[in-house]
Amino acid sequence: SVNVNIVVCVFVIAMLSPLLVSAQFPRVCATFESIVSHECCPLLGGTGSPCGEAEGRGSCVDITIDDLPHGQQYVLVGIDDRERWPERFFNRSCVCNGNFGGFDCSGCKPGWQGDNCLTRRPPAIRQNIMNMTQEDREFFLDVLDRSKTAVHPDYVVAQDHYRNLIPENTTEPNFVNITIYDLFVWVHYYSVRDTLLGPGQAYTAIDFSHEGPAFLTWHRMHLLGLENDLQVLSGDPTFALPYWDFAIGGSECDVCTDEIVGGQNPEDQTLLGPNSRFADWEVVCLSLDWFNDNIKLCNGTYEGNIDRPAVQSLPEPTDVANCLQVEEYDTFPFFSDSASSFRNALEGYSEPSGEFDEGVRTLHNLAHLFLNGTGGMTHASANDPIFVLIHTFTDAIFEEWMKRSNATAADYPEEDAPIGHNLDFNMVPFFPPITNRDMFIPSDQLGYSYAVDLPESLANEDAPSFIWAIVGVFGFVILAALVIVLVNTVKRHRQR
Ligand SMILES: [Cu+2]
């Protein structure tokens, strides 16, 4: 049985594709030589060719940067290290051939497996966490808990401003190791943080992942990165992140129990229940003002427990049905004041119907505000593990909208969206580069799907009555035929 175990082990490892893309940079490229040469094309294979070029896996190429104009929210030029991502750090990276993938082309693109990445991988099926077997749920929660302490196998993050990335008179860039879950938090923080301009001068009208069309594509990539990391960590290539249907109305959070994502601590209502495995989790990247004033980046230092004094009310099921009826993906100015925009309705800056109302907060935004603590502050929200479940559900609604509207890249704005949000902008801070276009495709092409039944939109319920009349007549004819067959069969049996 030892041999069988080894065979099973080898099989499982062969099925796991190394991380497709993560952020900020692969450890092998976080070196003085790589940073100075602006090139991240790791050597691969026996011959040691960059990006496995000798084996036909990929090649080292110039990174394509989106040059189309962006919206007027961000007016500085050449100041923020996230502009024209990732040019400030690297201008050459691997581009993999066929279905090969990963920062060095040693793995497969999402959804593919095998030595040559020619076999479709069974999709990871994301389920409602309330409908999972206790065993599956425990497996998910255990893996998630382990990811909080397991150092990320491949990626590191910068802990200082770009200017100070390589301190004077040294050849040691300022990168640090970070755990898998904390990387997930850091990536979110880095994409929303202010432009660092010195004490009291942060430029705040900048956000590469919210208040624009990239909101849904960016968070899709964010979740995919974590899901892939957890597949590798757990050794289960079909591992899927579950979702929380937060559109249940009222002010009762059904997943907020110590068995699931943590209940309330009876001694201190702001903290998680003492029996929750998340009660000891500490947050990172919380002190945005301190980072701004000291021109520093979050370095993963722990800053106290998760705060979740949930009090507000949750979105209603009809809100989901209503936002699914909005026809346009996004509308000018492709921002948080867009009207008749599906993205803005789902993000929650307009009525679910798409009608713009400045004060309103619904759907995704309302689910965050409901948490009222760590999960309610954009830059720190990913610290609360419920963030994962809120965003998988948001992504499930996005997926449903894509299906119902047969969406293509033509539905996504190519230019004039806020910085970071144009169709071909490389999403910050993922590496190797991946664009909003790359995520604006059906999820089964990315290796996952949802076991979800979202409410039909009112448009479908309002189908012309003559269609229902035809359906009714057909139904009656079929039913009558069945009855006749059944009666005849019974008669024949009796005659025997
Ligand atoms: Cu977010």
Residues whose N, C-alpha, C, O or C-beta is under 5 A from the ligand:
A	BS01	CU	none
